Amino acid sequence: MTFIAAAAILAVSLWILTKARAMDAASRAPALMLAVGAGVSLIYRSAGGPFAPAEWVAVGADVLLAALAFVAAAQFRISKLSSVCPASFRLTIGGAPLFLIVCGLGAFILVPHLTLGAAFLVAGALTLNGAAFDRRAVADAPAPAVIKAAVRLESAAILALGLPVAVLLEAAATAAPEAMPAVTPLYEFSVSAFVAFAVGGGLGLLAAIAGNRLKSIKKKAPFAIAAGIIAASAAALIGAHPVIAAAAAGLLWGEQTTALVTTRVRLRRIVERAVAPTAYFAFGLLLAPRLLQADLLTIVFALAAITIMRAGPRIASLNKTTLAKESQMFLAWFGGAPGAASALFLISLFDAPSIVAQDAVLSVGALAVALGVIAARATSRPLLKSLLKQTALAKKRALFTN
């Protein structure tokens, strides 16, 4: 019931703010929203205000994360991803897992406060890229169609398919209760994930079948939205994981629906326009004070995680594609930075005190996300301008040689 109540409150609040167009400018300024949240946090803490209940904070994050997971999963057909966009497929099944391994090992080696499980939990959180502000810059520019498709689908696929992995890593980093086997958290997660996927996938499939029978294209999206809401709510009521249920509903609907790409993209933009600014503001409000706890090794890891550790696996995964070298370098450096989903996942860990080294996970993750948002915002447009310039030069060279 807590999840449903939080979902209702957040839905009404965000709908009012969206109708008042208060979220349009905020959605284009993630770093500013983060800074505003941090400023409000410092003032509030200086005034001695009471802390919000950890359970409500985590549930609110789960609600917003479920919304992002659903619309991300609804963007593509998982069976067609490799043929529709090979670059996105390689970044999802190659670049993201390799980044997870490299980042997890790097966190374990560089940050002494992190156990191996906690280090990979941080890596799992940072794998959930998909901030909306950098994709919009590509969509509005005269970039090659293959680049636009890769930027759009890669972030959606990694978010939709990476969330279950991140939740699994959360279970692996959770200490089992006394007098219980160490694998108890993993067993409980497995049952919860299976039930959530069954509920969400079934509802998503039903929504797709029902929508496909309609002649009106515009009426297909409401069926999908209803499936996502019901799936997350039903999963929460029966003790399954609501975020996985929402992602499963989006995956099955996206796989079976005949809705146009424009319908999928519009659905994602509407949700992200409301959810992303809220996520960054909440992140600054709740986790900004932890940035002051960072030591030198934590800073070194965070900088490496958003640069070398991020770009290296992405370059390796794109190496055998047919993309031009300038396009490969652009996709390697442009995408993959932690965004709103990473911020919300870290906030969702607030009510999980049984996680080993929870404070260290939140502190290290908070610094990496904050630096990732700032770096992505500062470099997105220069990288795009460089790509457009190099693409134009490549076309001129091709015309000259022919």
Secondary structure as the mmCIF struct_conf table of DSSP 4:
data_model
#
loop_
_struct_conf.conf_type_id
_struct_conf.id
_struct_conf.beg_label_comp_id
_struct_conf.beg_label_asym_id
_struct_conf.beg_label_seq_id
_struct_conf.end_label_comp_id
_struct_conf.end_label_asym_id
_struct_conf.end_label_seq_id
HELX_RH_AL_P HELX_RH_AL_P1 THR A 2 LYS A 19
TURN_TY1_P TURN_TY1_P1 ALA A 20 ARG A 21
HELX_RH_AL_P HELX_RH_AL_P2 ALA A 22 SER A 27
TURN_TY1_P TURN_TY1_P2 ARG A 28 ARG A 28
HELX_RH_AL_P HELX_RH_AL_P3 PRO A 30 SER A 46
TURN_TY1_P TURN_TY1_P3 ALA A 47 GLY A 48
HELX_LH_PP_P HELX_LH_PP_P1 GLY A 49 PRO A 53
HELX_RH_AL_P HELX_RH_AL_P4 ALA A 54 ALA A 73
TURN_TY1_P TURN_TY1_P4 ALA A 74 GLN A 75
TURN_TY1_P TURN_TY1_P5 ILE A 78 LYS A 80
HELX_RH_AL_P HELX_RH_AL_P5 LEU A 81 VAL A 84
HELX_RH_AL_P HELX_RH_AL_P6 PRO A 86 ARG A 90
HELX_RH_PI_P HELX_RH_PI_P1 LEU A 91 GLY A 95
HELX_RH_AL_P HELX_RH_AL_P7 ALA A 96 LEU A 110
TURN_TY1_P TURN_TY1_P6 PRO A 112 HIS A 113
HELX_RH_AL_P HELX_RH_AL_P8 LEU A 116 THR A 127
STRN STRN1 ASN A 129 ASN A 129
HELX_RH_AL_P HELX_RH_AL_P9 ALA A 132 ALA A 139
TURN_TY1_P TURN_TY1_P7 ASP A 140 PRO A 142
HELX_RH_AL_P HELX_RH_AL_P10 ALA A 145 ALA A 172
TURN_TY1_P TURN_TY1_P8 ALA A 173 ALA A 173
STRN STRN2 THR A 174 THR A 174
HELX_LH_PP_P HELX_LH_PP_P2 ALA A 175 PRO A 177
TURN_TY1_P TURN_TY1_P9 GLU A 178 ALA A 179
BEND BEND1 MET A 180 MET A 180
TURN_TY1_P TURN_TY1_P10 ALA A 182 VAL A 183
HELX_RH_AL_P HELX_RH_AL_P11 THR A 184 ASN A 212
TURN_TY1_P TURN_TY1_P11 ARG A 213 ARG A 213
BEND BEND2 LYS A 215 LYS A 215
HELX_RH_3T_P HELX_RH_3T_P1 ILE A 217 LYS A 219
HELX_RH_AL_P HELX_RH_AL_P12 LYS A 220 LEU A 237
TURN_TY1_P TURN_TY1_P12 ILE A 238 GLY A 239
BEND BEND3 ALA A 240 ALA A 240
HELX_RH_AL_P HELX_RH_AL_P13 PRO A 242 GLN A 256
HELX_RH_AL_P HELX_RH_AL_P14 VAL A 261 LEU A 287
HELX_RH_3T_P HELX_RH_3T_P2 ALA A 288 GLN A 293
HELX_RH_AL_P HELX_RH_AL_P15 LEU A 296 ALA A 305
TURN_TY1_P TURN_TY1_P13 ILE A 306 THR A 307
HELX_RH_AL_P HELX_RH_AL_P16 ILE A 308 LEU A 318
TURN_TY1_P TURN_TY1_P14 ASN A 319 LYS A 320
BEND BEND4 THR A 321 LEU A 323
HELX_RH_AL_P HELX_RH_AL_P17 LYS A 325 PHE A 334
BEND BEND5 GLY A 335 GLY A 335
STRN STRN3 PRO A 338 PRO A 338
HELX_RH_AL_P HELX_RH_AL_P18 ALA A 340 ILE A 347
HELX_RH_3T_P HELX_RH_3T_P3 SER A 348 ASP A 351
TURN_TY1_P TURN_TY1_P15 PRO A 353 SER A 354
STRN STRN4 ILE A 355 ILE A 355
TURN_TY1_P TURN_TY1_P16 VAL A 356 ALA A 357
HELX_RH_AL_P HELX_RH_AL_P19 GLN A 358 THR A 401
#
